[in-house]
Amino acid sequence: MAIRKANAEWKGGLKEGEGQLSLGSGAYEGAYSFQSRFEEGDGTNPEELIGAAHAGCYSMALSAALEGAGFKPESVRTEAHVSLVKEGEGFAINKIKLVAHANIPGISQEDFDKHAQEAKANCPVSKALSATDIALEASLL
């Protein structure tokens, strides 16, 4: 069993405060703020990090599924579009759209589509986010 860690610290009130996020591996550390989350300020935000995690997980899951089916993936590039919307008194992530482009020699569109959908369902991050509507747009290069 692998346990991964990340840290966050927030100082101050919601709109004027500021925070720092860091990954336990040391691969990333950076600022986040009200502006970077709800407006167009500098820094990252939790939704962007969820998107990065989901895109990374999906790309690996699709590659593994294709390899297991006897194909040799050259590349799988995925972008995650994470929608944060006002819901009641707060906010919610109501949808994630994965847009994937893959270079897989010798695969039919039908086989690719089957494995792309299976990877979406079986990716551990998709499973963790199962309460959210997850859409997939996958294409071959």
ZANUGU-942581 format. One record per residue: x, y, z of N, C-alpha, C in turn; residue number from 1. Coordinates in Angstrom, 3 decimals. Layout:
% ZANUGU-942581
ROPA       nu       nv       nw      cau      cav      caw       cu       cv       cw num
ROPA        X        Y        Z        X        Y        Z        X        Y        Z NUM
...
***
This chain:
% ZANUGU-942581
ROPA       nu       nv       nw      cau      cav      caw       cu       cv       cw num
ROPA    0.846   -1.179    0.000    0.000    0.000    0.000    0.893    1.244    0.000   1
ROPA    0.590    2.155   -0.886    1.345    3.406   -0.959    0.516    4.532   -0.336   2
ROPA    1.151    5.313    0.478    0.507    6.502    1.048    1.288    7.703    0.569   3
ROPA    0.599    8.619   -0.091    1.208    9.845   -0.602    0.723   11.004    0.253   4
ROPA    1.568   12.016    0.405    1.216   13.152    1.257    1.327   14.457    0.486   5
ROPA    0.523   15.393    0.897    0.597   16.771    0.412    0.228   17.655    1.596   6
ROPA    0.694   18.890    1.572    0.460   19.800    2.682   -0.090   21.118    2.190   7
ROPA   -0.899   21.734    3.026   -1.430   23.063    2.733   -1.485   23.868    4.023   8
ROPA   -1.169   25.148    3.902   -1.323   26.075    5.022   -1.972   27.336    4.483   9
ROPA   -3.014   27.803    5.178   -3.736   29.014    4.813   -3.582   30.006    5.947  10
ROPA   -3.252   31.246    5.621   -3.114   32.298    6.625   -4.058   33.436    6.286  11
ROPA   -4.881   33.799    7.257   -5.776   34.931    7.083   -7.170   34.518    6.669  12
ROPA   -7.975   35.536    6.351   -9.355   35.329    5.932   -9.430   34.830    4.496  13
ROPA  -10.641   34.537    4.057  -10.843   33.934    2.748  -10.336   34.806    1.599  14
ROPA  -10.791   36.042    1.525  -10.461   36.869    0.354   -9.090   37.523    0.423  15
ROPA   -8.634   37.866    1.595   -7.342   38.552    1.710   -6.221   37.631    2.168  16
ROPA   -6.567   36.405    2.508   -5.557   35.460    2.978   -4.712   34.916    1.847  17
ROPA   -3.775   34.078    2.228   -2.920   33.433    1.233   -2.465   32.093    1.775  18
ROPA   -2.104   31.214    0.851   -1.708   29.886    1.275   -0.529   29.351    0.500  19
ROPA    0.004   28.256    1.012    1.110   27.533    0.394    0.714   26.069    0.305  20
ROPA    0.975   25.470   -0.828    0.749   24.045   -1.037    2.083   23.385   -1.335  21
ROPA    2.269   22.165   -0.870    3.488   21.442   -1.213    3.190   19.953   -1.299  22
ROPA    3.928   19.302   -2.164    3.814   17.861   -2.311    4.861   17.195   -1.437  23
ROPA    4.512   16.089   -0.840    5.428   15.373    0.034    6.713   14.958   -0.656  24
ROPA    6.659   14.748   -1.961    7.849   14.346   -2.720    8.816   15.512   -2.930  25
ROPA    8.332   16.737   -2.709    9.152   17.915   -2.969    9.112   18.362   -4.414  26
ROPA    8.345   17.682   -5.248    8.289   18.007   -6.677    7.576   19.335   -6.951  27
ROPA    6.739   19.805   -6.029    6.032   21.075   -6.230    5.804   21.750   -4.894  28
ROPA    5.975   23.062   -4.900    5.590   23.910   -3.777    5.210   25.251   -4.370  29
ROPA    4.062   25.782   -3.955    3.655   27.059   -4.515    2.503   27.691   -3.766  30
ROPA    2.213   28.897   -4.191    1.191   29.715   -3.549   -0.190   29.450   -4.142  31
ROPA   -1.200   29.674   -3.320   -2.574   29.724   -3.798   -3.307   30.802   -3.017  32
ROPA   -4.383   31.314   -3.613   -5.110   32.424   -3.006   -6.559   32.403   -3.485  33
ROPA   -7.364   33.279   -2.914   -8.738   33.452   -3.385   -8.717   33.818   -4.862  34
ROPA   -7.806   34.713   -5.229   -7.722   35.171   -6.612   -7.335   34.041   -7.569  35
ROPA   -6.379   33.179   -7.168   -5.970   32.091   -8.057   -7.031   30.996   -8.140  36
ROPA   -7.934   30.980   -7.183   -8.979   29.952   -7.194  -10.260   30.424   -7.866  37
ROPA  -10.674   31.641   -7.573  -11.979   32.098   -8.045  -11.900   33.196   -9.099  38
ROPA  -10.725   33.716   -9.340  -10.554   34.792  -10.319   -9.421   34.389  -11.258  39
ROPA   -8.546   35.310  -11.590   -7.431   35.006  -12.499   -6.097   35.404  -11.879  40
ROPA   -5.929   35.158  -10.591   -4.702   35.531   -9.899   -3.576   34.537  -10.124  41
ROPA   -2.381   34.942   -9.735   -1.206   34.080   -9.844   -1.271   32.966   -8.804  42
ROPA   -0.697   31.850   -9.152   -0.661   30.710   -8.247   -1.563   29.597   -8.741  43
ROPA   -1.635   28.546   -7.966   -2.438   27.388   -8.331   -3.719   27.370   -7.505  44
ROPA   -4.430   26.260   -7.521   -5.641   26.094   -6.721   -5.937   24.602   -6.606  45
ROPA   -6.770   24.216   -5.661   -7.054   22.793   -5.483   -7.630   22.123   -6.729  46
ROPA   -8.467   22.836   -7.482   -9.078   22.240   -8.669   -8.045   21.940   -9.745  47
ROPA   -7.089   22.830   -9.904   -6.018   22.617  -10.876   -5.186   21.391  -10.485  48
ROPA   -4.921   21.240   -9.204   -4.153   20.087   -8.734   -4.943   18.787   -8.889  49
ROPA   -6.242   18.834   -8.657   -7.082   17.659   -8.910   -7.038   17.317  -10.393  50
ROPA   -7.106   18.338  -11.239   -7.025   18.111  -12.687   -5.712   17.470  -13.088  51
ROPA   -4.610   17.942  -12.530   -3.302   17.360  -12.845   -3.244   15.901  -12.402  52
ROPA   -3.760   15.622  -11.217   -3.763   14.256  -10.711   -4.621   13.352  -11.595  53
ROPA   -5.781   13.851  -11.996   -6.685   13.035  -12.804   -6.107   12.796  -14.200  54
ROPA   -5.564   13.840  -14.811   -4.962   13.697  -16.144   -3.792   12.718  -16.110  55
ROPA   -2.955   12.821  -15.091   -1.818   11.917  -14.962   -2.249   10.481  -14.751  56
ROPA   -3.219   10.288  -13.903   -3.720    8.948  -13.606   -4.359    8.336  -14.850  57
ROPA   -5.185    9.106  -15.540   -5.864    8.589  -16.724   -4.862    8.210  -17.815  58
ROPA   -3.877    9.062  -18.051   -2.874    8.767  -19.083   -2.165    7.447  -18.780  59
ROPA   -1.805    7.242  -17.525   -1.143    5.988  -17.144   -2.097    4.804  -17.248  60
ROPA   -3.341    4.971  -16.820   -4.316    3.875  -16.856   -4.599    3.448  -18.291  61
ROPA   -4.745    4.415  -19.206   -4.999    4.076  -20.600   -3.788    3.376  -21.212  62
ROPA   -2.613    3.880  -20.930   -1.396    3.254  -21.439   -1.280    1.811  -20.942  63
ROPA   -1.552    1.597  -19.672   -1.474    0.250  -19.103   -2.515   -0.679  -19.727  64
ROPA   -3.731   -0.185  -19.920   -4.786   -1.012  -20.517   -4.426   -1.395  -21.952  65
ROPA   -3.900   -0.446  -22.695   -3.515   -0.719  -24.079   -2.356   -1.703  -24.146  66
ROPA   -1.383   -1.512  -23.281   -0.241   -2.421  -23.233   -0.691   -3.833  -22.866  67
ROPA   -1.606   -3.925  -21.914   -2.141   -5.222  -21.514   -2.904   -5.919  -22.628  68
ROPA   -3.436   -5.127  -23.570   -4.174   -5.687  -24.708   -3.256   -5.976  -25.893  69
ROPA   -1.952   -5.779  -25.700   -0.999   -6.120  -26.746   -0.571   -4.976  -27.646  70
ROPA   -0.971   -3.746  -27.323   -0.564   -2.583  -28.118    0.652   -1.934  -27.474  71
ROPA    1.378   -1.153  -28.253    2.548   -0.448  -27.736    2.293    1.057  -27.817  72
ROPA    1.744    1.645  -26.754    1.445    3.078  -26.773    2.730    3.901  -26.932  73
ROPA    2.704    4.839  -27.859    3.828    5.770  -27.998    3.634    6.975  -27.086  74
ROPA    2.379    7.442  -26.971    2.104    8.567  -26.070    0.614    8.660  -25.786  75
ROPA    0.300    9.122  -24.597   -1.069    9.461  -24.208   -0.970   10.804  -23.488  76
ROPA   -1.582   11.813  -24.056   -1.576   13.166  -23.468   -3.004   13.515  -23.068  77
ROPA   -3.200   13.871  -21.810   -4.545   14.147  -21.302   -4.588   15.511  -20.632  78
ROPA   -5.640   16.242  -20.914   -5.911   17.519  -20.248   -7.227   17.349  -19.491  79
ROPA   -7.274   17.808  -18.255   -8.495   17.722  -17.447   -9.074   19.123  -17.277  80
ROPA  -10.352   19.242  -17.576  -11.083   20.499  -17.397  -11.975   20.321  -16.166  81
ROPA  -11.629   20.986  -15.082  -12.336   20.823  -13.811  -13.243   22.031  -13.609  82
ROPA  -14.544   21.775  -13.492  -15.535   22.855  -13.341  -15.895   23.067  -11.877  83
ROPA  -15.637   24.266  -11.394  -16.002   24.671  -10.037  -17.173   25.632  -10.153  84
ROPA  -18.299   25.295   -9.538  -19.512   26.112   -9.662  -20.068   26.456   -8.283  85
ROPA  -20.782   27.568   -8.228  -21.492   27.968   -7.015  -22.651   27.007   -6.813  86
ROPA  -22.743   26.453   -5.620  -23.798   25.494   -5.307  -24.293   25.775   -3.899  87
ROPA  -25.504   26.264   -3.770  -26.043   26.625   -2.466  -25.209   27.724   -1.837  88
ROPA  -24.778   27.508   -0.617  -23.967   28.493    0.099  -22.477   28.374   -0.187  89
ROPA  -22.103   27.350   -0.919  -20.683   27.115   -1.176  -20.404   26.844   -2.639  90
ROPA  -19.372   26.059   -2.880  -18.959   25.717   -4.225  -18.806   24.209   -4.332  91
ROPA  -18.858   23.712   -5.563  -18.696   22.278   -5.793  -18.007   22.055   -7.132  92
ROPA  -17.245   20.984   -7.200  -16.726   20.509   -8.477  -17.838   19.644   -9.051  93
ROPA  -18.479   20.116  -10.110  -19.630   19.388  -10.635  -19.320   18.572  -11.881  94
ROPA  -18.163   18.828  -12.522  -17.842   18.093  -13.738  -16.345   18.137  -14.003  95
ROPA  -15.838   17.036  -14.506  -14.469   16.975  -14.999  -14.540   16.384  -16.399  96
ROPA  -13.947   17.080  -17.345  -13.882   16.574  -18.718  -12.430   16.235  -19.014  97
ROPA  -12.179   14.970  -19.334  -10.853   14.526  -19.734  -10.781   14.580  -21.258  98
ROPA   -9.764   15.256  -21.774   -9.535   15.333  -23.218   -8.192   14.671  -23.476  99
ROPA   -8.247   13.499  -24.104   -7.035   12.702  -24.298   -6.723   12.536  -25.782 100
ROPA   -5.439   12.588  -26.091   -4.932   12.354  -27.446   -3.856   11.285  -27.323 101
ROPA   -4.000   10.212  -28.103   -3.081    9.092  -27.976   -2.498    8.694  -29.324 102
ROPA   -1.244    8.325  -29.283   -0.561    7.798  -30.457   -0.322    6.314  -30.188 103
ROPA   -1.161    5.481  -30.791   -1.130    4.040  -30.552   -1.085    3.342  -31.916 104
ROPA    0.078    2.943  -32.379    0.169    2.289  -33.683   -0.639    0.987  -33.740 105
ROPA   -1.327    0.777  -34.869   -1.992   -0.489  -35.138   -3.301   -0.737  -34.428 106
ROPA   -3.883    0.256  -33.797   -5.154    0.041  -33.082   -6.316    0.566  -33.919 107
ROPA   -7.433   -0.125  -33.862   -8.642    0.356  -34.536   -9.322    1.390  -33.637 108
ROPA  -10.151    2.223  -34.226  -10.889    3.220  -33.451  -11.783    2.532  -32.428 109
ROPA  -12.402    1.426  -32.828  -13.298    0.699  -31.925  -12.552    0.159  -30.705 110
ROPA  -11.393   -0.464  -30.928  -10.597   -0.970  -29.802  -10.127    0.173  -28.914 111
ROPA   -9.676    1.243  -29.543   -9.206    2.398  -28.770  -10.324    2.947  -27.891 112
ROPA  -11.505    3.151  -28.463  -12.633    3.696  -27.698  -12.978    2.807  -26.505 113
ROPA  -12.959    1.495  -26.719  -13.265    0.547  -25.629  -12.261    0.701  -24.488 114
ROPA  -10.979    0.718  -24.828   -9.950    0.838  -23.786   -9.957    2.219  -23.139 115
ROPA  -10.278    3.253  -23.904  -10.335    4.613  -23.351  -11.431    4.712  -22.290 116
ROPA  -12.587    4.133  -22.565  -13.694    4.167  -21.599  -13.380    3.307  -20.371 117
ROPA  -12.773    2.149  -20.589  -12.404    1.285  -19.461  -11.376    1.973  -18.560 118
ROPA  -10.433    2.670  -19.164   -9.418    3.380  -18.372  -10.063    4.477  -17.539 119
ROPA  -11.041    5.163  -18.110  -11.745    6.213  -17.351  -12.428    5.606  -16.129 120
ROPA  -13.063    4.456  -16.307  -13.778    3.813  -15.203  -12.825    3.220  -14.162 121
ROPA  -11.641    2.772  -14.587  -10.736    2.058  -13.689   -9.589    2.874  -13.125 122
ROPA   -9.390    4.083  -13.607   -8.343    4.953  -13.072   -8.650    5.225  -11.592 123
ROPA   -7.685    5.022  -10.680   -7.943    5.247   -9.262   -8.458    6.651   -8.925 124
ROPA   -8.005    7.666   -9.645   -8.495    9.016   -9.362   -9.945    9.146   -9.824 125
ROPA  -10.311    8.548  -10.960  -11.721    8.543  -11.380  -12.585    7.887  -10.315 126
ROPA  -12.098    6.780   -9.769  -12.858    6.091   -8.719  -13.023    6.992   -7.493 127
ROPA  -11.958    7.697   -7.123  -12.030    8.581   -5.952  -12.988    9.744   -6.190 128
ROPA  -13.136   10.138   -7.444  -13.998   11.276   -7.786  -15.338   10.820   -8.349 129
ROPA  -15.755    9.618   -8.042  -16.942    9.027   -8.662  -18.238    9.790   -8.400 130
ROPA  -18.276   10.642   -7.398  -19.475   11.453   -7.152  -19.593   12.608   -8.147 131
ROPA  -18.538   12.828   -8.940  -18.500   13.914   -9.912  -18.755   13.360  -11.307 132
ROPA  -19.479   14.121  -12.134  -19.694   13.748  -13.527  -18.361   13.824  -14.258 133
ROPA  -17.910   12.706  -14.803  -16.639   12.661  -15.527  -16.935   12.325  -16.983 134
ROPA  -16.608   13.240  -17.868  -16.792   13.046  -19.305  -15.437   12.761  -19.938 135
ROPA  -15.460   12.098  -21.074  -14.231   11.755  -21.770  -14.356   12.074  -23.252 136
ROPA  -13.347   12.739  -23.768  -13.203   12.970  -25.204  -11.813   12.441  -25.552 137
ROPA  -11.769   11.267  -26.173  -10.489   10.632  -26.473  -10.343   10.458  -27.981 138
ROPA   -9.164   10.777  -28.497   -8.928   10.644  -29.931   -7.534   10.101  -30.194 139
ROPA   -7.419    9.465  -31.352   -6.135    8.959  -31.810   -5.436   10.031  -32.605 140
ROPA   -4.125   10.086  -32.468   -3.327   11.031  -33.254   -2.970   10.407  -34.581 141
***
